[in-house]
Amino acid sequence: MVTEGVEAVFLETHNWGKAARFFQSLGYELEFETGHNSGQLRNGDSPYVFIAEVPEDREPEARIVLKVPDEDAFSPGPDVEVVAPFEDTHFGTRMATVRDPDGRLWSLQAPAKS
């Protein structure tokens, strides 16, 4: 099994409020705010955008998140470098990190294990 395409875009920012308003000005609606300077926005049935504020001394990153419906059945091809295997997240899923041939990091998100 492989991925089912883009599930989300994860963005870090130095200003959660400004970043959220930017996306709202582009037609995204706030689905929820965490209360910790982060939250999720969506535009129709497109992948969601999750934005998290980071300290000023840290360079904001962006990562595309690909959906993996079944972690146990997932079998990446030989051209996929697994940087970090699937592990539990604090938001109820499991995430892995892979690197593409140009050095970009991608996140793979699977449902939490029962």
N, C-alpha and C positions, 0 to 999 in steps of 0.2 A: 504494500500500500504506500502511496505517496501523499502529498498534501492536497487539500481541496481549495487552494488559492489564498488570496489575501483576506485575512480576517480583520486586521486592524493596522493602524499606523500609531506608533508610540513616539511621542515627542517630549523632549525635555525643554524647559524654558526658564528664563530668569524672572518672568512675571506671569503667573497663572492668569490673572485677570485680563491683562492685555492680550495674551494668547487666545483665551476663550472668546473675548470680544471680536478678535480678528476672524476666527472661524465662524462665529455667529453672523458677522457681516457678510460672509460668503454663503450663508444659507444653512449652516449647521445649527442644530438645536441641542441644548444642554440636556443630556439624559440624567446625569447625576453628578454631584460634586461631593468629594470625599470629606471635606472639612479640613483637609491637610494640604491645601494649595494644589489640588489635582482634581481631575474629573474627566468625564467621558462625553463626547459630542457625536452626533450622527446626522447625516444628510440623507433622508430617504432610506433605501435599502442598501446603501453603499457600506463599505467597511467603516467601523467606528474609528474615531480619533481619540486617543487617550493622551492627556497632557499632564505632566508632572513638573512642578517647580523644583529647581535645583539651586544651590548656593551660587553666588556671583563668581566665586573662584573656580567653578567647575564649568567646563565647556559643554553646552547643551548638545545632546545627541538626538538622532532620529533613527528609528528602527522600524522596518516593515515586519509585521507578524503574520506568519502563514498558519493556516488551520490544519491540524492533524487530528482526525476524528478518533483514531485508535492508536495510542502510543505503542502498544505491544505488537501491532501489525505493521507499524511504520518501518520501512526499510529503504533508507536513502541510497542512491546510486553511488558508484565509486568516486564521482567527481565532487561529492559533498564532504567537506571537512567538518566533522563534529567538534566544536570547541568546548561545549559543556553539555553533558547529557541531561535528559529530562529530570527536573526536580520540582518539588512542591513550591508554589508561590503563596504569598500572604493573601492573595485575592481569590483563592479557590480553584486554581488550574495547575497544570504542570507545564513548565517551559524548558526548552532546550535552545542552545545557540549554535548556529552553523556559520561558516565563512564561505563566501563565494570566491571565484578565482582572482578577483580584483582586490580582495582583502576586506570587503564589506561584511559586517555582521548582520545576520537575519535571526529573528526569533521564531521558534516553532511552538505553538500553543496547543495543548491537548487537554481534554477534560481531566479533572481530578480522579484519582483511583478510588474505588469504593472500599 
